[in-house]
Amino acid sequence: MNKTRIMLYVTDVTQTVNFWQEHFELPVVATNALPDGSQNIVLQMNAGTELSFFSRDFIKKYSPEVLDDVPSLMFFSDDFDALHEKLAGATPIADNNGLPTFAFPDPDGRYFAVAKA
């Protein structure tokens, strides 16, 4: 395998994509029209990792069995301290077995972890 695409099911695709672009400067690599009229938008995190956003309403209709499958994700950042300051709602930095980490919420209130690279 040479690429990972993480699929996330969100309340508002546009709002969530704007959040990730604003805070992480991720480029859009694909926008796909879906049968219900909504869009799937894919952002590139790095050469091997993408985030793919789908409307929860679309998933509820077409793949309800995976709707509430939420992965627990940890990202590693070289700009750890600046990112911590930038993200509203970020938790305090904690030591996780010698690795500085914090978590932050997305617009749906789902938390993601960040560790110092």
LUMLUMLUM-480712 format. One record per atom (N, C-alpha, C, O): x, y, z; residue number from 1; atom name; residue in three letters. Coordinates in Angstrom, 1 decimal. Atoms other than C-alpha are relative to their C-alpha. Layout:
<kevexs>
KEVEX   east  north     up   k  a   r
KEVEX      X      Y      Z NUM CA ALA
...
</kevexs>
This chain:
<kevexs>
KEVEX   east  north     up   k  a   r
KEVEX    0.8   -1.2    0.0   1  N MET
KEVEX    0.0    0.0    0.0   1 CA MET
KEVEX    0.9    1.2    0.0   1  C MET
KEVEX    1.9    1.3    0.7   1  O MET
KEVEX   -0.8   -1.2    0.1   2  N ASN
KEVEX    1.3    3.4   -0.9   2 CA ASN
KEVEX   -0.8    1.3    0.3   2  C ASN
KEVEX   -0.2    2.4    0.3   2  O ASN
KEVEX    0.7   -1.1   -0.4   3  N LYS
KEVEX   -1.5    5.7    0.2   3 CA LYS
KEVEX   -1.2   -0.4    0.9   3  C LYS
KEVEX   -1.7   -1.5    0.8   3  O LYS
KEVEX    1.1    0.2   -0.9   4  N THR
KEVEX   -4.1    6.0    2.9   4 CA THR
KEVEX   -1.0    1.1   -0.1   4  C THR
KEVEX   -0.6    2.3   -0.1   4  O THR
KEVEX    1.0   -1.0    0.0   5  N ARG
KEVEX   -7.4    7.8    2.6   5 CA ARG
KEVEX   -1.0   -0.3    1.1   5  C ARG
KEVEX   -1.6   -1.4    1.2   5  O ARG
KEVEX    0.8    0.2   -1.2   6  N ILE
KEVEX   -9.3    8.3    5.8   6 CA ILE
KEVEX   -1.3    0.7   -0.3   6  C ILE
KEVEX   -1.4    1.9   -0.6   6  O ILE
KEVEX    1.3   -0.5    0.3   7  N MET
KEVEX  -13.0    8.7    5.3   7 CA MET
KEVEX   -0.7    0.5    1.3   7  C MET
KEVEX   -0.9   -0.3    2.2   7  O MET
KEVEX    0.6   -0.6   -1.2   8  N LEU
KEVEX  -14.8   11.0    7.8   8 CA LEU
KEVEX   -1.4    0.4   -0.4   8  C LEU
KEVEX   -1.6    1.1   -1.4   8  O LEU
KEVEX    1.4   -0.4    0.3   9  N TYR
KEVEX  -18.6   11.5    8.0   9 CA TYR
KEVEX   -0.4    1.1    0.9   9  C TYR
KEVEX   -0.4    1.0    2.1   9  O TYR
KEVEX    0.2   -1.3   -0.7  10  N VAL
KEVEX  -19.5   15.0    9.0  10 CA VAL
KEVEX   -1.4    0.6   -0.3  10  C VAL
KEVEX   -2.1    0.3   -1.2  10  O VAL
KEVEX    1.3   -0.7    0.1  11  N THR
KEVEX  -22.6   17.2    9.5  11 CA THR
KEVEX    0.0    0.9   -1.2  11  C THR
KEVEX   -1.0    0.9   -1.9  11  O THR
KEVEX    0.0   -1.0    1.0  12  N ASP
KEVEX  -21.5   19.9    7.1  12 CA ASP
KEVEX    1.4   -0.1   -0.7  12  C ASP
KEVEX    2.4    0.3   -0.1  12  O ASP
KEVEX   -1.3    0.2    0.7  13  N VAL
KEVEX  -18.8   19.0    4.5  13 CA VAL
KEVEX    0.7    1.3   -0.2  13  C VAL
KEVEX    1.9    1.4    0.0  13  O VAL
KEVEX   -0.6   -1.3    0.3  14  N THR
KEVEX  -18.1   22.6    3.5  14 CA THR
KEVEX    0.6    0.6    1.2  14  C THR
KEVEX    1.8    1.0    1.2  14  O THR
KEVEX   -0.5   -0.5   -1.3  15  N GLN
KEVEX  -17.7   23.8    7.1  15 CA GLN
KEVEX    1.2   -0.8    0.5  15  C GLN
KEVEX    2.2   -0.2    0.9  15  O GLN
KEVEX   -1.1    0.8   -0.5  16  N THR
KEVEX  -15.5   20.9    8.0  16 CA THR
KEVEX    1.3    0.1   -0.9  16  C THR
KEVEX    2.4    0.2   -0.4  16  O THR
KEVEX   -1.1   -0.2    0.9  17  N VAL
KEVEX  -13.3   21.3    4.9  17 CA VAL
KEVEX    0.7    1.3    0.2  17  C VAL
KEVEX    1.9    1.4    0.3  17  O VAL
KEVEX   -0.6   -1.3   -0.3  18  N ASN
KEVEX  -12.9   25.0    5.6  18 CA ASN
KEVEX    0.8    0.0    1.3  18  C ASN
KEVEX    1.9    0.6    1.4  18  O ASN
KEVEX   -0.7    0.2   -1.3  19  N PHE
KEVEX  -11.8   24.1    9.2  19 CA PHE
KEVEX    1.4   -0.6   -0.2  19  C PHE
KEVEX    2.4    0.0    0.2  19  O PHE
KEVEX   -1.3    0.7    0.2  20  N TRP
KEVEX   -9.1   21.7    8.0  20 CA TRP
KEVEX    0.9    0.9   -0.9  20  C TRP
KEVEX    2.1    0.9   -0.7  20  O TRP
KEVEX   -0.8   -0.8    0.9  21  N GLN
KEVEX   -7.9   24.1    5.3  21 CA GLN
KEVEX    0.5    1.3    0.8  21  C GLN
KEVEX    1.7    1.6    0.6  21  O GLN
KEVEX   -0.4   -1.2   -0.8  22  N GLU
KEVEX   -7.8   27.1    7.7  22 CA GLU
KEVEX    1.1   -0.3    1.0  22  C GLU
KEVEX    2.1    0.4    1.1  22  O GLU
KEVEX   -0.9    0.3   -1.0  23  N HIS
KEVEX   -5.9   25.4   10.4  23 CA HIS
KEVEX    1.2   -0.8   -0.4  23  C HIS
KEVEX    2.3   -0.8    0.2  23  O HIS
KEVEX   -1.0    0.9    0.4  24  N PHE
KEVEX   -3.8   22.9    8.5  24 CA PHE
KEVEX    0.5    0.2   -1.5  24  C PHE
KEVEX    1.4   -0.4   -1.9  24  O PHE
KEVEX   -0.3   -0.4    1.3  25  N GLU
KEVEX   -3.6   24.5    5.0  25 CA GLU
KEVEX    0.1   -1.2   -1.0  25  C GLU
KEVEX    1.1   -1.4   -1.7  25  O GLU
KEVEX    0.0    1.2    0.9  26  N LEU
KEVEX   -4.5   21.2    3.2  26 CA LEU
KEVEX   -0.7    0.3   -1.3  26  C LEU
KEVEX   -1.8    0.9   -1.3  26  O LEU
KEVEX    0.6   -0.3    1.3  27  N PRO
KEVEX   -5.2   21.4   -0.5  27 CA PRO
KEVEX   -1.1   -1.1   -0.4  27  C PRO
KEVEX   -1.0   -2.2    0.1  27  O PRO
KEVEX    1.1    0.9    0.6  28  N VAL
KEVEX   -8.3   19.9   -2.2  28 CA VAL
KEVEX    0.6   -0.7   -1.1  28  C VAL
KEVEX    1.2   -0.1   -2.0  28  O VAL
KEVEX   -0.5    0.8    1.1  29  N VAL
KEVEX   -7.3   17.0   -4.4  29 CA VAL
KEVEX   -1.1   -0.6   -0.8  29  C VAL
KEVEX   -0.8   -1.1   -1.9  29  O VAL
KEVEX    1.1    0.5    0.7  30  N ALA
KEVEX  -10.7   15.9   -5.4  30 CA ALA
KEVEX   -1.3    0.5    0.5  30  C ALA
KEVEX   -1.5    0.6    1.7  30  O ALA
KEVEX    1.3   -0.3   -0.3  31  N THR
KEVEX  -14.3   17.0   -5.4  31 CA THR
KEVEX   -0.9   -0.9   -0.8  31  C THR
KEVEX   -0.9   -0.9   -2.1  31  O THR
KEVEX    0.9    1.0    0.7  32  N ASN
KEVEX  -16.9   14.3   -6.3  32 CA ASN
KEVEX   -1.4    0.2    0.3  32  C ASN
KEVEX   -1.9    0.3    1.5  32  O ASN
KEVEX    1.5   -0.1   -0.2  33  N ALA
KEVEX  -20.6   14.7   -6.9  33 CA ALA
KEVEX   -0.5   -1.3    0.3  33  C ALA
KEVEX   -0.1   -2.3   -0.2  33  O ALA
KEVEX    0.6    1.3   -0.5  34  N LEU
KEVEX  -22.6   12.1   -5.1  34 CA LEU
KEVEX   -1.5   -0.1   -0.5  34  C LEU
KEVEX   -2.1    0.9   -0.8  34  O LEU
KEVEX    1.4    0.2    0.6  35  N PRO
KEVEX  -26.0   10.6   -6.2  35 CA PRO
KEVEX   -1.1    0.8    0.7  35  C PRO
KEVEX   -2.1    1.1    0.1  35  O PRO
KEVEX    1.1   -0.8   -0.7  36  N ASP
KEVEX  -28.0   12.6   -3.5  36 CA ASP
KEVEX    0.2    1.5   -0.2  36  C ASP
KEVEX   -0.6    2.2    0.3  36  O ASP
KEVEX   -0.2   -1.4    0.3  37  N GLY
KEVEX  -26.6   15.9   -4.8  37 CA GLY
KEVEX    1.1    0.6    0.9  37  C GLY
KEVEX    1.4    1.8    0.7  37  O GLY
KEVEX   -1.1   -0.5   -0.9  38  N SER
KEVEX  -24.0   16.3   -2.0  38 CA SER
KEVEX    1.3   -0.2   -0.6  38  C SER
KEVEX    1.4   -0.8   -1.7  38  O SER
KEVEX   -1.3    0.1    0.5  39  N GLN
KEVEX  -20.3   16.4   -2.5  39 CA GLN
KEVEX    0.9   -0.7    1.0  39  C GLN
KEVEX    0.8   -0.6    2.2  39  O GLN
KEVEX   -1.1    0.6   -0.7  40  N ASN
KEVEX  -17.4   14.3   -1.3  40 CA ASN
KEVEX    1.2    0.9   -0.3  40  C ASN
KEVEX    1.5    1.0   -1.5  40  O ASN
KEVEX   -1.2   -0.8    0.2  41  N ILE
KEVEX  -14.3   16.5   -0.8  41 CA ILE
KEVEX    1.2   -0.7    0.6  41  C ILE
KEVEX    1.1   -1.1    1.8  41  O ILE
KEVEX   -1.2    0.7   -0.5  42  N VAL
KEVEX  -10.8   15.0   -0.4  42 CA VAL
KEVEX    1.1    1.1    0.1  42  C VAL
KEVEX    1.4    1.8   -0.8  42  O VAL
KEVEX   -1.2   -0.9   -0.3  43  N LEU
KEVEX   -7.9   17.0    1.2  43 CA LEU
KEVEX    1.2   -0.9    0.1  43  C LEU
KEVEX    1.2   -2.0    0.6  43  O LEU
KEVEX   -1.2    0.7   -0.2  44  N GLN
KEVEX   -4.3   15.9    1.0  44 CA GLN
KEVEX    0.8    0.5    1.2  44  C GLN
KEVEX    1.1    1.7    1.3  44  O GLN
KEVEX   -0.8   -0.3   -1.2  45  N MET
KEVEX   -2.4   15.8    4.3  45 CA MET
KEVEX    1.5    0.0   -0.4  45  C MET
KEVEX    2.3    0.9    0.0  45  O MET
KEVEX   -1.4    0.2    0.5  46  N ASN
KEVEX    0.9   14.6    2.7  46 CA ASN
KEVEX    0.0   -0.9   -1.2  46  C ASN
KEVEX   -1.1   -1.3   -1.6  46  O ASN
KEVEX   -0.1    0.8    1.2  47  N ALA
KEVEX    2.1   12.5   -0.2  47 CA ALA
KEVEX   -0.8   -1.3    0.1  47  C ALA
KEVEX   -1.3   -1.9   -0.9  47  O ALA
KEVEX    0.6    1.3   -0.2  48  N GLY
KEVEX    0.6    9.3    1.3  48 CA GLY
KEVEX   -1.3    0.0    0.8  48  C GLY
KEVEX   -1.9   -1.1    1.0  48  O GLY
KEVEX    1.2    0.0   -0.9  49  N THR
KEVEX   -2.4   10.5    3.4  49 CA THR
KEVEX   -1.0    1.0   -0.5  49  C THR
KEVEX   -0.6    2.2   -0.7  49  O THR
KEVEX    1.0   -0.9    0.3  50  N GLU
KEVEX   -5.7   12.0    2.5  50 CA GLU
KEVEX   -1.2   -0.1    1.0  50  C GLU
KEVEX   -1.4   -1.1    1.5  50  O GLU
KEVEX    1.3    0.0   -0.8  51  N LEU
KEVEX   -8.9   13.0    4.4  51 CA LEU
KEVEX   -1.1    0.2   -1.0  51  C LEU
KEVEX   -1.1    1.1   -1.8  51  O LEU
KEVEX    1.1    0.0    0.9  52  N SER
KEVEX  -12.1   12.3    2.6  52 CA SER
KEVEX   -1.3    0.3    0.7  52  C SER
KEVEX   -1.6   -0.6    1.6  52  O SER
KEVEX    1.2   -0.4   -0.8  53  N PHE
KEVEX  -15.3   14.1    3.9  53 CA PHE
KEVEX   -1.3   -0.3   -0.8  53  C PHE
KEVEX   -1.4    0.1   -1.9  53  O PHE
KEVEX    1.3    0.3    0.5  54  N PHE
KEVEX  -18.8   12.8    3.3  54 CA PHE
KEVEX   -1.0    0.5    1.0  54  C PHE
KEVEX   -0.8    0.6    2.2  54  O PHE
KEVEX    1.1   -0.4   -0.9  55  N SER
KEVEX  -22.1   14.1    4.6  55 CA SER
KEVEX   -0.5   -1.2    0.7  55  C SER
KEVEX   -0.6   -2.3    0.2  55  O SER
KEVEX    0.6    1.1   -0.8  56  N ARG
KEVEX  -23.5   12.0    7.4  56 CA ARG
KEVEX   -1.4   -0.4   -0.6  56  C ARG
KEVEX   -1.7   -1.6   -0.6  56  O ARG
KEVEX    1.3    0.3    0.6  57  N ASP
KEVEX  -26.9   12.2    5.6  57 CA ASP
KEVEX    0.2   -0.9   -1.2  57  C ASP
KEVEX   -0.6   -1.9   -1.4  57  O ASP
KEVEX   -0.3    0.9    1.1  58  N PHE
KEVEX  -25.3   10.6    2.5  58 CA PHE
KEVEX    0.3   -1.4    0.5  58  C PHE
KEVEX   -0.2   -2.4    0.0  58  O PHE
KEVEX   -0.4    1.3   -0.5  59  N ILE
KEVEX  -23.7    7.8    4.5  59 CA ILE
KEVEX   -1.2   -0.7    0.7  59  C ILE
KEVEX   -1.4   -1.9    0.5  59  O ILE
KEVEX    1.1    0.6   -0.7  60  N LYS
KEVEX  -26.9    7.3    6.5  60 CA LYS
KEVEX   -0.9   -0.7   -1.1  60  C LYS
KEVEX   -1.5   -1.8   -0.8  60  O LYS
KEVEX    0.9    0.5    1.0  61  N LYS
KEVEX  -28.8    6.7    3.2  61 CA LYS
KEVEX    0.7   -1.2   -0.8  61  C LYS
KEVEX    0.1   -2.2   -1.1  61  O LYS
KEVEX   -0.7    0.9    0.9  62  N TYR
KEVEX  -26.1    4.7    1.2  62 CA TYR
KEVEX    0.9   -1.1    0.7  62  C TYR
KEVEX    1.1   -2.1    0.2  62  O TYR
KEVEX   -0.9    0.9   -0.8  63  N SER
KEVEX  -23.9    3.0    3.9  63 CA SER
KEVEX   -0.3    0.1    1.5  63  C SER
KEVEX    0.7    0.4    2.2  63  O SER
KEVEX    0.3   -0.3   -1.4  64  N PRO
KEVEX  -25.7    3.2    7.2  64 CA PRO
KEVEX    0.8   -0.9    1.0  64  C PRO
KEVEX    1.0   -0.5    2.2  64  O PRO
KEVEX   -0.8    0.9   -0.8  65  N GLU
KEVEX  -23.6    0.3    8.6  65 CA GLU
KEVEX    1.3    0.6    0.5  65  C GLU
KEVEX    1.8    0.1    1.5  65  O GLU
KEVEX   -1.3   -0.6   -0.4  66  N VAL
KEVEX  -20.5    2.5    8.8  66 CA VAL
KEVEX   -0.2    1.4    0.6  66  C VAL
KEVEX    0.8    2.0    0.9  66  O VAL
KEVEX    0.2   -1.4   -0.4  67  N LEU
KEVEX  -22.1    5.8    9.9  67 CA LEU
KEVEX    0.7    0.4    1.3  67  C LEU
KEVEX    1.3    1.5    1.4  67  O LEU
KEVEX   -0.6   -0.4   -1.3  68  N ASP
KEVEX  -20.9    5.7   13.5  68 CA ASP
KEVEX    1.4   -0.6    0.3  68  C ASP
KEVEX    1.8   -0.6    1.4  68  O ASP
KEVEX   -1.4    0.5   -0.2  69  N ASP
KEVEX  -17.5    4.1   12.9  69 CA ASP
KEVEX    0.9    1.2   -0.1  69  C ASP
KEVEX    1.2    1.8   -1.2  69  O ASP
KEVEX   -0.9   -1.1   -0.1  70  N VAL
KEVEX  -15.2    6.9   14.0  70 CA VAL
KEVEX    1.4   -0.4    0.4  70  C VAL
KEVEX    1.6   -1.0    1.5  70  O VAL
KEVEX   -1.3    0.4   -0.4  71  N PRO
KEVEX  -11.5    6.3   13.9  71 CA PRO
KEVEX    0.6    1.0    1.0  71  C PRO
KEVEX    0.2    2.1    1.1  71  O PRO
KEVEX   -0.8   -0.8   -0.9  72  N SER
KEVEX   -9.2    7.6   16.6  72 CA SER
KEVEX    1.3    0.3   -0.7  72  C SER
KEVEX    2.1   -0.6   -0.9  72  O SER
KEVEX   -1.2   -0.3    0.8  73  N LEU
KEVEX   -6.5    9.5   14.8  73 CA LEU
KEVEX    1.0    0.9    0.8  73  C LEU
KEVEX    0.6    1.8    1.5  73  O LEU
KEVEX   -1.1   -0.9   -0.5  74  N MET
KEVEX   -3.2   11.0   15.9  74 CA MET
KEVEX    0.9    0.4   -1.1  74  C MET
KEVEX    1.3   -0.4   -1.9  74  O MET
KEVEX   -0.8   -0.6    1.0  75  N PHE
KEVEX   -1.3   13.4   13.7  75 CA PHE
KEVEX    1.3    0.4    0.7  75  C PHE
KEVEX    1.3    0.7    1.9  75  O PHE
KEVEX   -1.3   -0.5   -0.6  76  N PHE
KEVEX    2.4   14.3   14.2  76 CA PHE
KEVEX    0.4    1.2   -0.8  76  C PHE
KEVEX    0.3    1.3   -2.0  76  O PHE
KEVEX   -0.2   -1.3    0.6  77  N SER
KEVEX    3.4   17.9   13.6  77 CA SER
KEVEX    1.4    0.5    0.4  77  C SER
KEVEX    1.8    0.4    1.6  77  O SER
KEVEX   -1.2   -0.8   -0.2  78  N ASP
KEVEX    6.7   19.8   13.3  78 CA ASP
KEVEX   -0.3    1.3    0.6  78  C ASP
KEVEX    0.5    1.9    1.3  78  O ASP
KEVEX    0.4   -1.3   -0.5  79  N ASP
KEVEX    4.8   23.0   14.2  79 CA ASP
KEVEX   -1.0   -0.2    1.2  79  C ASP
KEVEX   -2.0    0.5    1.3  79  O ASP
KEVEX    0.8    0.5   -1.1  80  N PHE
KEVEX    3.4   21.4   17.4  80 CA PHE
KEVEX   -0.5    1.2    0.8  80  C PHE
KEVEX   -1.7    1.3    1.1  80  O PHE
KEVEX    0.4   -1.1   -0.9  81  N ASP
KEVEX    3.4   24.5   19.7  81 CA ASP
KEVEX   -0.8    1.0   -0.7  81  C ASP
KEVEX   -1.8    1.5   -0.1  81  O ASP
KEVEX    0.8   -1.0    0.8  82  N ALA
KEVEX    2.1   26.9   17.0  82 CA ALA
KEVEX   -1.4   -0.5   -0.2  82  C ALA
KEVEX   -2.3    0.2   -0.2  82  O ALA
KEVEX    1.3    0.6    0.3  83  N LEU
KEVEX   -0.6   24.5   16.1  83 CA LEU
KEVEX   -0.9   -0.1    1.3  83  C LEU
KEVEX   -2.1    0.2    1.2  83  O LEU
KEVEX    0.7    0.0   -1.3  84  N HIS
KEVEX   -1.6   24.1   19.8  84 CA HIS
KEVEX   -0.6    1.4    0.3  84  C HIS
KEVEX   -1.8    1.5    0.7  84  O HIS
KEVEX    0.4   -1.4   -0.2  85  N GLU
KEVEX   -1.9   27.9   20.1  85 CA GLU
KEVEX   -1.1    0.4   -1.0  85  C GLU
KEVEX   -2.1    1.1   -0.6  85  O GLU
KEVEX    0.9   -0.4    1.1  86  N LYS
KEVEX   -3.9   28.2   16.8  86 CA LYS
KEVEX   -1.4   -0.7    0.2  86  C LYS
KEVEX   -2.4   -0.1   -0.2  86  O LYS
KEVEX    1.3    0.7    0.0  87  N LEU
KEVEX   -6.6   25.6   17.5  87 CA LEU
KEVEX   -0.8    0.3    1.2  87  C LEU
KEVEX   -0.5    0.0    2.3  87  O LEU
KEVEX    1.0   -0.2   -1.1  88  N ALA
KEVEX   -9.6   26.7   19.5  88 CA ALA
KEVEX   -0.4   -1.3    0.6  88  C ALA
KEVEX   -0.7   -2.2   -0.1  88  O ALA
KEVEX    0.5    1.2   -0.7  89  N GLY
KEVEX  -10.6   24.2   22.1  89 CA GLY
KEVEX    1.1   -1.1    0.2  89  C GLY
KEVEX    0.8   -2.2    0.7  89  O GLY
KEVEX   -1.1    1.0   -0.2  90  N ALA
KEVEX   -7.2   22.4   22.1  90 CA ALA
KEVEX    0.1   -0.3    1.5  90  C ALA
KEVEX    0.1    0.6    2.4  90  O ALA
KEVEX   -0.2    0.4   -1.4  91  N THR
KEVEX   -6.7   20.5   25.3  91 CA THR
KEVEX    1.5    0.4    0.5  91  C THR
KEVEX    2.3    0.6   -0.4  91  O THR
KEVEX   -1.4   -0.3   -0.4  92  N PRO
KEVEX   -3.6   21.2   27.5  92 CA PRO
KEVEX    1.0   -1.0   -0.5  92  C PRO
KEVEX    0.6   -2.2   -0.7  92  O PRO
KEVEX   -1.0    0.9    0.5  93  N ILE
KEVEX   -0.4   19.7   26.3  93 CA ILE
KEVEX    0.3   -1.0    1.2  93  C ILE
KEVEX    0.5   -0.6    2.3  93  O ILE
KEVEX   -0.3    1.0   -1.0  94  N ALA
KEVEX    0.3   16.4   28.2  94 CA ALA
KEVEX    1.1   -0.9   -0.5  94  C ALA
KEVEX    1.5   -0.9   -1.7  94  O ALA
KEVEX   -1.1    0.9    0.3  95  N ASP
KEVEX    3.2   14.0   28.4  95 CA ASP
KEVEX   -0.6   -1.4   -0.2  95  C ASP
KEVEX   -1.2   -1.9    0.8  95  O ASP
KEVEX    0.5    1.3    0.3  96  N ASN
KEVEX    2.3   10.7   26.8  96 CA ASN
KEVEX    1.2   -0.9   -0.2  96  C ASN
KEVEX    1.6   -1.1   -1.4  96  O ASN
KEVEX   -1.2    0.8    0.1  97  N ASN
KEVEX    5.2    8.4   27.6  97 CA ASN
KEVEX    1.2    0.7   -0.7  97  C ASN
KEVEX    1.9    0.1   -1.5  97  O ASN
KEVEX   -1.1   -0.8    0.6  98  N GLY
KEVEX    7.7   11.1   26.8  98 CA GLY
KEVEX   -0.3    0.8   -1.3  98  C GLY
KEVEX    0.5    1.4   -1.8  98  O GLY
KEVEX    0.5   -0.7    1.2  99  N LEU
KEVEX    5.7   12.4   23.8  99 CA LEU
KEVEX   -1.0    1.0    0.3  99  C LEU
KEVEX   -2.1    0.7    0.7  99  O LEU
KEVEX    1.0   -1.1   -0.2 100  N PRO
KEVEX    4.1   15.8   24.1 100 CA PRO
KEVEX   -1.2   -0.2   -1.0 100  C PRO
KEVEX   -1.0   -0.3   -2.2 100  O PRO
KEVEX    1.2    0.2    0.8 101  N THR
KEVEX    0.5   15.5   22.9 101 CA THR
KEVEX   -1.1    1.0    0.5 101  C THR
KEVEX   -1.1    1.5    1.6 101  O THR
KEVEX    1.2   -0.7   -0.3 102  N PHE
KEVEX   -2.8   17.5   22.8 102 CA PHE
KEVEX   -1.1   -0.5   -0.9 102  C PHE
KEVEX   -0.8   -1.2   -1.9 102  O PHE
KEVEX    1.1    0.3    0.9 103  N ALA
KEVEX   -6.2   17.0   21.3 103 CA ALA
KEVEX   -0.8    1.3   -0.4 103  C ALA
KEVEX   -0.6    2.3    0.3 103  O ALA
KEVEX    0.8   -1.1    0.4 104  N PHE
KEVEX   -8.5   19.3   19.4 104 CA PHE
KEVEX   -1.3   -0.5   -0.6 104  C PHE
KEVEX   -1.4   -1.6   -1.1 104  O PHE
KEVEX    1.3    0.4    0.6 105  N PRO
KEVEX  -12.2   19.2   18.3 105 CA PRO
KEVEX   -0.1    0.6   -1.4 105  C PRO
KEVEX    0.3    1.7   -1.7 105  O PRO
KEVEX    0.4   -0.6    1.3 106  N ASP
KEVEX  -13.4   19.6   14.7 106 CA ASP
KEVEX   -1.4    0.6    0.2 106  C ASP
KEVEX   -2.0    0.6    1.3 106  O ASP
KEVEX    1.3   -0.7   -0.1 107  N PRO
KEVEX  -16.7   21.4   13.9 107 CA PRO
KEVEX   -1.1   -0.9    0.5 107  C PRO
KEVEX   -2.1   -0.5    1.1 107  O PRO
KEVEX    1.0    0.9   -0.5 108  N ASP
KEVEX  -18.7   18.2   14.8 108 CA ASP
KEVEX    0.3   -0.4    1.5 108  C ASP
KEVEX   -0.4   -1.2    2.1 108  O ASP
KEVEX   -0.3    0.4   -1.4 109  N GLY
KEVEX  -17.0   18.0   18.3 109 CA GLY
KEVEX    0.8   -1.3    0.1 109  C GLY
KEVEX    0.9   -1.8    1.2 109  O GLY
KEVEX   -0.8    1.2    0.0 110  N ARG
KEVEX  -14.9   15.0   17.3 110 CA ARG
KEVEX    1.4    0.4    0.3 110  C ARG
KEVEX    1.9    1.3   -0.3 110  O ARG
KEVEX   -1.3   -0.3   -0.4 111  N TYR
KEVEX  -11.5   15.0   18.9 111 CA TYR
KEVEX    1.1   -0.8   -0.8 111  C TYR
KEVEX    0.9   -2.0   -1.0 111  O TYR
KEVEX   -1.1    0.6    0.7 112  N PHE
KEVEX   -8.2   14.3   17.1 112 CA PHE
KEVEX    1.2    0.3    0.9 112  C PHE
KEVEX    1.3    1.4    1.5 112  O PHE
KEVEX   -1.2   -0.2   -0.8 113  N ALA
KEVEX   -4.8   13.9   18.8 113 CA ALA
KEVEX    1.1    0.5   -0.9 113  C ALA
KEVEX    1.2    0.2   -2.1 113  O ALA
KEVEX   -1.2   -0.5    0.7 114  N VAL
KEVEX   -1.6   15.7   17.8 114 CA VAL
KEVEX    1.2   -0.2    0.9 114  C VAL
KEVEX    1.1    0.0    2.1 114  O VAL
KEVEX   -1.2    0.2   -0.7 115  N ALA
KEVEX    1.9   14.7   18.9 115 CA ALA
KEVEX    1.1    0.8   -0.6 115  C ALA
KEVEX    1.1    1.1   -1.8 115  O ALA
KEVEX   -1.2   -0.7    0.5 116  N LYS
KEVEX    5.2   16.5   18.6 116 CA LYS
KEVEX    0.8   -0.9   -0.9 116  C LYS
KEVEX    1.2   -2.0   -0.4 116  O LYS
KEVEX   -0.8    0.8    0.9 117  N ALA
KEVEX    7.1   15.2   15.6 117 CA ALA
KEVEX    1.5    0.0    0.4 117  C ALA
KEVEX    2.3   -0.6   -0.3 117  O ALA
</kevexs>
